[in-house]
Structures are given as C-alpha cells and as structure tokens.
Amino acid sequence: MPDFSQSAPGLAPPTVIDHILLPVGHLEDAARHLDERYGLQANPGGRHATGGTANYIVPLGLQYLELIAVVEPAEVRDSHLGARVMEAVREGKTFVAWALRTTDLDALRARLLAEGWELPPIAEGSRRRPDGQVLSWRTQDVEKGAGPTAIPFVIEWKIPDGLHPGEAAAAHEHGATSVKRVVVGARDPDEVRRRLGLLLGESGMYDVRESDSDGIEELVLGHADGETVIR
C-alpha cells in the first residue's frame, strides 16, 4: 500500500509524509469552512478508540488532511494528542501536528535510538469508520513534551490494501490534489533541519523557517490549477 516515491534515497526504512492534523472545535463546521474557502471535501472519519477525539478526512491520494476535534473532554487526560488538540483550538492554531509513514516502525525506532534520540514507547491506535470498518495503526512520537513541535510523529498502518484514509473518494474543486510542501517554524531551525533530515532526508517536501514558536506554519497543496496554500 505505501508509496515511497517521495522518500529520500538511502533511508532505511524509508518514510514519506502521510497526513497533517488540523485542530478544530466542531467537525461539521470546519469541514464546511474548508470546502467553502479551499474547495476541499472532507468526509466523516470516525471516533478514535481512546483519547476522546474524532475526525474528518480530506483524501489526497496516499496522503490526507485530518480535521481532529475533542468530542469527549473527560477522556483527554489519557491522550497526549487530545491535550495538544484542545490547547491548539484554544490558541486558534491552524495546525497541531503532522505525520510521516513507514512500513517498518520498529526498524525506524532502532535507527533513531542509535542516533541518540530519546523516544517514548510505540503506541497502538485505532478508530471505527462510519461504515463499521476498523482502521488500526502504530505510532512513534519523537517528542516527550506536551508542547508544540515542528517534528512529525511516525505512523505504521496495519490495514488491508486500499483502506488508507487518503484513498477514499473525494470531489475537490481543483480535482486530484496532493501535499506539495510543509513549512514549519522553529526557534532552532538548524536543529529542526538536522532532525528532519534524519527522518525524511534532503527533500523539497518540507521547509524550515526561523520563528518565535515551533510547529507547522503553512501547507502548500498542488493540483492541476496550481497551488492552494493553507496558513
């Protein structure tokens, strides 16, 4: 299932951008706004098994945008991501996190540990789609703190071919659309570039700018009519 055509040569295992998370207060309203402003169709994704969150999905081939909202605040105490989503919504941020994809999370973890990274344990996750299909995955966070970060986490999907969320049907205004570039802000841009290089290699898929805070600042989508920029 995974397509690593955009991954850097020489990385083992290879990684590629999988999805970008947009924190929202109300899923249906956010989906309507995304369609009206950017011509992007978002479909109901489902409820996550833990953490009190649910999502809508904007399919982009083997990539996607995830509108994510806290729907059960009482469950957020058990969820690192849920807490970050709530904080990002309070602060009015457009983005809360981004994810890379790999087919061998254990090997990637071993490589990063060998490079001296301090990593939390791999976590298991799942959600049930509206049609009842359960999607499962494993994730590796690369930051232990609860604050914003420019560094993506990594996901390994445990699903049959054809069920990646980005492969769902969608009628976007500009037709087939994909992630062209993720622009992150960083208080220490040299360190963020170094770490992203270990994760993604030298790639035109991301750019790092000096900023007063860490995190995604801009997302550039490509399509037949040109580019769509989300900030």
N, C-alpha and C positions, 0 to 999 in steps of 0.2 A: 504493500500500500504506500509507504512513504516514498516521496520523490525527493532525491537529494541532488537534483541538478543545480541548485543554487548554493550548495555547500562548498566550502573551500577544499581544494585538493590537499591530501596528506593528513587530514584529521581523522583519527580513528578512535571511536566510531564517529562518522560524520553527523553534523547537526544542520538544521535549517529552521528558519522562522516558521512557527506553527500558528500562533494566534496572539492577538493583542487584546487586553482586557480594558473595557471602558466602564467605570463605576457609575451606576445610575440609581436614582431614588425610586423610580417607578418604571417597570419594564415596558409596558404598553405605550406609555407616553414617550419614552426615549426612542422606541422603535419608530413611532410615528414621526418624531423630530428628525431622525436620521434619514428617513425616506424623503421628507419634505425638503430638507436642506441639502442633502448629498445624493439623493436618488439611489439609496442603498436599501434593499429589502432585508429586514430582519425577521426571522422565524422563531416561534417559541422553541426553546431548547429543553427545558425541564428543570427539575429540582435536584440539587446535589444531595447525596445521601447524608452528608454531615456538614456542619458549619452554618446552616441556616440561610444558604444562598440559592438563587435560581438564576436562569439566564435566558437570553435570546441570542440567536446565532445569525451572523451575516456571512453567508458562504462565499468563499473566494477561491474555489478550486481545492487545493490541498492546504489552504490557509483559511483563516476566518477571523472576524472580529467577534468578540464576546461582550455583549451588554450584560453586566452582572449586578444583581441587587441583593441586599439582605432582606429576606422575607420572614425570617423568624429570628428576631434580635436575641432571644433568650439562648439560642444555640451558638452565638458568635464567640462566646468565651472559649469554645473548643476549636476555634478556627483562626489561624494566623491570617489567612487571606480575607476572611469575613471581617475581621477587625480593620484591616487595611482598606477594605471597600467602604466601610462606614466612615472612616476618617477622611478618605478621599472625597466622598459625597459631601461631607460637612465643609470641606475646604473648596469645593467647587472645581475639582480637578477633572480634566477630560480623560486621563489615562491613569490606571493604577498599577499595571504590570504588563509584562509580555513573556511569551514562552517560546522556547526552541523545542524541536522534535528530534528524537533519536530512536533507533531500533534496539539499542543496547545500553540501557541506563546504568547497569552495573559496571560495564567497561568504562563508560564515561566518568562515573563516580571514582573509579580506581585511578583513572588518569589525572583527575583534578586533585585527589588526595596526594598523589605522587608529586604534584606541583606545589604542595604545601597549603592547599585550600582547607579551611575548617568548615565542614559540611554537617548539617543536621541529617538525621536518618531519612531514607527514602520513604515517601508516604503513598498509601493506596487511596484511590478516589473512584467515584462513580456517580452517575446520575441517570435517572429514568426519563426517557423522551416521552412526549405526549402520546406516542403510539405504543408505549409499553416496553420498547427496546431499551435494554440497559447498556450503557457505554461505560467501560472501565479503563483505568489508566494507572500509571505510577508516576510520581513526580519527585524531582530533586530540587529543593530550594538551595540557593547558593549563598543566601544571606540569613543570618540567625535573628537579626533585629526585626522589630515591627515597623520601622520607619520606611519611607520611600527609598527606592533603589533604582539605579539605572541598569542593573544587571538582571537579565532574564532568568527565570527558572527553566527547568528542562522536563519535558513530558515524554513518556513512552506509552503509546496507546496499546491496549490489549483488546482489540476489536477485530472482527472479520473485515476482509477487503470490501471497500465500497461504503463503509459506515463512518468514515472520517467526517466530522461535522461540516467541513468546508466543501464536501462533495454534494451536499443537498441542493436541490433545485432552488433557484432564486432569479427573479426578474429585476435586475438592476437597470437603472435608467440608461447607463452607458454600456450595457452588455457585460461581457466577461471582464472581470476586474480582479486584480491581484495586488499584493503588497509589493511596492517598489522600494521603499526606504523607510526605516525607522530612525528618527532623530532623537537622541537622548541628551539631556542636560546633565552636567556633572560638576560637582565642586572640585573634584580632582580628575580632570579629563584624561591625563596621561595614564593614571591607574585604571580608569574605566576602559580606555582603549586597550591596555595590556590584557585585562581580564576578558574583554570581548574577543580579542584575538585568540585567546586560548579556547574559547567556546565556539567561535564562528570563523576564525581565520581572518585574513585580509579580504574584506568583502565590501562591495558597493551597496549592500543591503542595509547598512547602518552608518550613521554619522554621529559623532560626539562633539558637543559644544560646551564650552565653559559656562556655568550657570551658578546661581545662588542656591539651587536645590538640585537633588538627584531625581531622575525619572524621565519618562518619555515626554517630549515637548511637542512633537509633530509627527504625523503619519502621512506618508505620501503613497497613494494608490494609483496604479497605472491601468489604463484601458484604451480602447481604440480611439477615443476622442481626446486623449491627452492624459492629464493628471487630475486627481482630486486630493486636496490637502485638508487634513483634519488637525485642528490645534486645540 
